[in-house]
């Protein structure tokens, strides 16, 4: 069974695995979740400690960046 939702998810994961993320935060091992930002595709991807992968495509780069910042800030608060 493929852990990716579809071809877009697989493509975004390949981008992340090849090191072409604009930003990333978290750790599957330590926080239980990892998120990555891919501005070229206006996308945020995430993977959890169960190996589930998800992504969201935004209308604009600014929207993706803003949501990524919100996610990171909420993860930082929950880690305190």
VOSERO-359543 format. One record per residue (C-alpha): residue number from 0; x, z, y. Coordinates in steps of 0.02 Angstrom, whole numbers, plus 50000, padded with zeros to 5 digits. Layout:
<segus>
[NUM; [X; Z; Y]]
...
</segus>
This chain:
<segus>
[0; [50000; 50000; 50000]]
[1; [50066; 49951; 50170]]
[2; [50077; 50096; 50292]]
[3; [50053; 49980; 50441]]
[4; [49882; 49942; 50508]]
[5; [49914; 49756; 50531]]
[6; [50046; 49626; 50576]]
[7; [50057; 49690; 50755]]
[8; [50094; 49866; 50694]]
[9; [50226; 49800; 50576]]
[10; [50306; 49697; 50717]]
[11; [50309; 49848; 50834]]
[12; [50387; 49957; 50699]]
[13; [50521; 49823; 50670]]
[14; [50560; 49827; 50856]]
[15; [50581; 50016; 50848]]
[16; [50688; 50010; 50691]]
[17; [50803; 49883; 50774]]
[18; [50829; 49999; 50923]]
[19; [50733; 49903; 51055]]
[20; [50629; 50048; 51120]]
[21; [50621; 50085; 51305]]
[22; [50598; 50270; 51270]]
[23; [50559; 50387; 51128]]
[24; [50519; 50569; 51102]]
[25; [50495; 50692; 50962]]
[26; [50551; 50703; 50784]]
[27; [50450; 50681; 50626]]
[28; [50558; 50814; 50543]]
[29; [50556; 50942; 50684]]
[30; [50394; 50919; 50783]]
[31; [50297; 50827; 50649]]
[32; [50270; 50677; 50763]]
[33; [50375; 50544; 50846]]
[34; [50321; 50424; 50984]]
[35; [50404; 50268; 51052]]
[36; [50374; 50161; 51206]]
[37; [50393; 49971; 51201]]
[38; [50363; 49907; 51377]]
[39; [50384; 49722; 51335]]
[40; [50228; 49736; 51227]]
[41; [50142; 49870; 51334]]
[42; [50135; 49978; 51178]]
[43; [50155; 50155; 51118]]
[44; [50190; 50183; 50935]]
[45; [50189; 50345; 50838]]
[46; [50228; 50408; 50665]]
[47; [50186; 50578; 50593]]
[48; [50265; 50686; 50459]]
[49; [50147; 50613; 50329]]
[50; [50215; 50438; 50363]]
[51; [50060; 50377; 50453]]
[52; [50098; 50246; 50586]]
[53; [49986; 50202; 50732]]
[54; [50000; 50106; 50894]]
[55; [49905; 50068; 51053]]
[56; [49923; 49917; 51167]]
[57; [49886; 49947; 51351]]
[58; [49823; 49833; 51489]]
[59; [49982; 49853; 51591]]
[60; [50160; 49918; 51581]]
[61; [50112; 50054; 51707]]
[62; [49968; 50112; 51596]]
[63; [50082; 50121; 51444]]
[64; [50216; 50216; 51541]]
[65; [50089; 50337; 51613]]
[66; [50013; 50375; 51442]]
[67; [50185; 50396; 51363]]
[68; [50230; 50522; 51499]]
[69; [50068; 50617; 51466]]
[70; [50104; 50622; 51279]]
[71; [50281; 50685; 51305]]
[72; [50224; 50818; 51428]]
[73; [50090; 50880; 51306]]
[74; [50217; 50885; 51164]]
[75; [50338; 50983; 51273]]
[76; [50203; 51111; 51317]]
[77; [50153; 51133; 51135]]
[78; [50337; 51160; 51087]]
[79; [50359; 51302; 51212]]
</segus>
